Every structure is written in structure tokens, then in C-alpha cells.
Amino acid sequence: LPWPREPATQLLLQVAREPSRASGSVLCLEASSLRLAPVDIMVDMAHLDVLVASLDSLSALVAGEGQGGKSPGPAALHGNRPLVPYERKEVPEQLLYAEALEVSPLVLHVTFSTAGWDPGARGSALSLADMERAPVRFAGLRLRHCTAGRSELLQLAASHYTRSLLQECYKLLGSASALGDPLGLLHHLGAGVYDFVNAPIEGLVGADPLQRPQGLLLGLLAGTRSLVGNTVYALSNAAYQVSSSAHREALAVHR
């Protein structure tokens, strides 16, 4: 079955009631399904810059204390007691057998803003990377009759989502405000053209034979209205994005 367009976040697990004795340390899942709702991610460069500066100061403070102080030796930690080597017991990794493991596609809407951020002497290249609700879609993950350990599953998931992210990088570049949000421009122009072609066809096919001329006329009006509205919005939004980005760049140069 196809995934719903905007599912609510759900986690469904069905564990085998009576796993076979030969399975040993194998956890059996008859069916597991994780459905994820779209996620909005908003990143403010001014707040991110403050967070990075705080982390740098904290790491420098910790490094300074480590170099200035003397670390206690084994005798100070254990007194006169002899050091007993600790033997770590290797615990066998538990395997997971999943008859059906499904993770729905994950859709992210990424918003990146540099408003109010002062790049200073570090340059203003990031000020050109503003974007608003850039769509990033990670493909769903589906496994059938899979037996693997935790490390193998994590490696498989990391490889899958990394590959999906690399395939979606063009959307982040195409949503940049400095370029006029060309991805949004193409989306709205495409939606207008689709309505302009599809609306008359629906009015012609879905109406009675005697009302087909009226349905065709209404479809042409609706399609033309959608085409004009989407075209005007797409062009005006692109012009606004470019002018806003140029204005911020000019302010950064004159500071």
C-alpha cells in the first residue's frame, strides 16, 4: 500500500509470542512499522553562532584545566592496593529477525535564516544561503526477512539515509533565496500549467453531454485563474527573494 501523504507519527510493533528454541538470542518481530509525520526544521544563524561560540569557550576552558593541573597517578587513586586488571566479559550481540520492517518516508521542511546575524571578518557567504521551507524527502526503508545485529542495522540505516540526503541536495541549492528560490518558482509555474490543462478536461469529462460546453468554459476559467495566480506569485516571490538577499548583502558590506 502507498504511504499516506501526511501521516501522523506512529510506531507499530508485533513481537512473536513463541520464538523457536533454536533462535537463542534472536529477537523475532513479526511486523514493525514506523510512520513519520512531516517535520519543520528552522535554523537561525544568529542563535547557532552564539551556541558554537559557547561550545568553543567551554572546550577551551576544559583544555586549559587539563593542561594546567596534574593528573593523579595510580597510587593516588588506589592507595597502596595492588591494581587488579579488569576483565571485560564480551556479551554476544543480540540479533534481530524482522519478517517485515517498514519505515515511512520522512519529509523535512528546512528553513535557514541569517537575519540579524553579523558575519564580521569571517565573510558573508552564509548570508546568501537563506531558504524557506526547502523540501527534503528521505526515501522509506523496507526490509523483508532480515536478520542482523544492532550495529549492522545502524550501518544500513545510516547508508540509506545518507544516500537519500545526497540525492536531495539539489533541492537545498534550488531553494536558496539568493537565486530567487528557483525550485519554488518551477513548482508554482508547474502547478499553474497543470491546472490550466487539467481543469478544462475535468469539466468536459465529468459533466453531462448537454452541460459539457458549460463545464469546458468553467474549466477554462478556473485553469486560467490558477495559471495567472501561480505565475504572478512565483515571479513576485522570486523577485522578493533576490531583492531581500541583495539588500542583506549590501548592509553586510557597508558595516
N, C-alpha and C positions, 0 to 999 in steps of 0.2 A: 504494500500500500504506500502511496506517496506521502511524504511528510506534510503536515499542515503548514500553512504559510507563517502563522504567528502562534506557535503552540505555547501553552503555559509550561513552566518548568515542572517536570515530573520525573520521578525515579521509580521504576517498577522492577522488582526482583522476585524471582521464583526459584527457590532453592530445592534441590532434590531431597525428598523426605528420607529415602533409604538408599544412600550411596552404597555401591558394591564394596565388599571387603577387600577386593584386590586393589581398590583405588588408593588405600593407605592414606597419605596426607594430601590427597587431591580434593579440593572443594568443588562440588558439582553444582552448576547453575543451569537449570532447565531453560530459563529465559530471563534476560535482563535488558531493560530499555531505559534510556535516559533521553528525555526530550527537553530541550533548552529554549527558552524564550529569547527574543532579540535583546541585546544589551547595548545601552548607550554609554560610551566612554568619552568623558570630557576632560581634557588636559589643558591646564592654564600654565603657560611657561613661566610667569612671574612666581607662582607658588612652587613650581617644580625647581626653579633656580634657588629659591630660599631653602628648600629641602636638601638639595645637593650641597649647598654651602654649609648647612648644619652638619650633614654627614661627614664632609671633609674636615670640619673643625673637630668633630668628635674623634675621627680616626687619627688626626694629628695629635690630639691630646693623649689618646691611648698609646700611640707610638712613642711619644715623649716620656711618658711614665715608664714604659718598658725599657727604654734606653737609660734613663737616669737611675732607676732603682736596681738593686741586686736581687736576683732570683735566689731563693733559699735552696740550699743543696739538699741531697737526700738525707744527710744526718739531721738537719734541722727539721725536716718533715717527719722523719720516722724515729728520731732519737737514736738510741743505741740498739734498737731492734734490727735484726737482720732483714734485708729485703727479700721477700718471698716472691718469686716470679708468678705472675698471674696467667693461668692457662685459660684462654677463652675457648669455650666449647662452641663448636660450629653447629648451628642449628640448621637442619635442612630446610631449604626454601619450599614453602607450600605451593603446590601447583594448583592452577585453576582450570577447570574444564567448563567451557561455556558452549552449550548447544546452540544458543543464539544470543549474540551480544550486539546491541544496536545503540548508537549514539546519534541523535538527530543533528542535522546541520546547524551550525552556530553562526548567527548573523550579528555583526558588530557595526554600530554607527559611531565612527570616530570623529570627534571634534577637537581641534587643536587651535589654541588662541595664544597670541603673543601681545595682546592689548595690555598696555601698562607695563610692559617689560622693557628694561633698559639694557641693551646688549653691551654697552660700554666699549672697551677696547677689544672685545672678543669678536667683533664683527656682527653684522646684522643679517647673515644668511638665513637664520631660522625665522626671521620676520617675514620671509617670503613663503613659509610653509604653512600658513594658516589654512585651515579647511573646516568645513561644517558638515557634519553627518555624512562622512565618507563611508560608503557601504563596503564592508569586508565580510565575505562569506566563506566560512570554513566548511568543507565538504563533510558529510556524515560518515561515520565509521561503522561498518557492519562486518561482523565475523561469524562464521558458521563452523561448529565443531572444532573449536580452538582449544588447545591445551598448551599453557605457557605459565612461566613464573611471573612474579611481580615485576622484576627488572626487565624481562622481555616484553611484557605488556606496556610498561612505561616507555621503553625504547620504540616500540611500534607506534604508540600514540604520538610521541614527540616527532618521529619521522613523518607521520601522516599529516599532522597539523603544520609542521614546518613547510612541507611541500605545498599545502594549501595556501599558506601565507605568501610564499614566493609567487604563486600564481595570481594573487590578488594585489600585488604591489602596484600594478599599473593603475588601480582604482585610487590609491592614495595620491599618486602623482597627478592623476586626472582630476582630482577634486581640489587641487591647490587654488587658493584664491588669487595668487599672483598670475595664474594662467587664465583666470576668468571662469574657473570651475567647468572645464570642457566636458567632463563626464555628466554633470547636471544639465548642461546645455544640450547634449545629444539625447539625454533621457527625455527632457520635456519636448524637444522637437520630434522625437520618435513617437511619443505619446500623442502629440497633436496630429501627426500624419496618420497614425493608426486609427484614431477616432474619425478623421476625415474620410478614410476609405471604408471603415467598418460600419459606421453609423448608417449610411445610406443602404448598405447591403442588409443590415438587420431590419431596417424599416421596410425594405422591399420584400424580404423573405417572410417576416413574421406577420405581415398584415394579410387581410382577406384580399381576394383578387380585385374586388371593387375599390378597396381602400389602398391599393399599392401605390398609385400616384401620390396620394397624400402622405403615405408612410415614407416614400422616397424623398419628398420635399422636406418633411420634418427631419429625416436623417441627414439630408444635406445641410440644413440649418444648424443642427446640433454638431455635426462634424466640422463645419466651418467655424462655428463659435469656439470649439475646442482647439482647432488649429491656430486661430488668431490669438486666443488667450495664452496657450502654451508658448507660442512663438514670441509674443510680447514679453512674457515673464522670463523666458530663457535669455533673451537678448538684454533685457534690463538688468537681470541678476548678474550676467557676465560683465556688463559694463560697471555695475556697482562693485563687484569683487575686485576688478582690475584697478578702479579708481581708489578704492579704500586701501589696497595694498601699496599703490604708488604714494598715497598720502602718508601712510605709516613709514615708508622708506624715506620720504623727504624729511619727515620730522626726525628720524634717527640720524640722518646725515647732518642736519643743522644743529644737533645737540652738542 
